[in-house]
């Protein structure tokens, strides 16, 4: 079943990762239409950013 997901919050979060160091990730919370108790949280690095490179290093780790 497909639901209508809508952005509700968009903010920058910073994390100190023990292997790759600081990560600056965009956090977006998507609410599912008609079901307020369900939220999808997505973290994404900006394209070409040091955080994107750090996440790629983690994939190879």
Helices and strands as residue ranges (DSSP letters): E 5-17, E 21-32, E 35-44, H 50-60
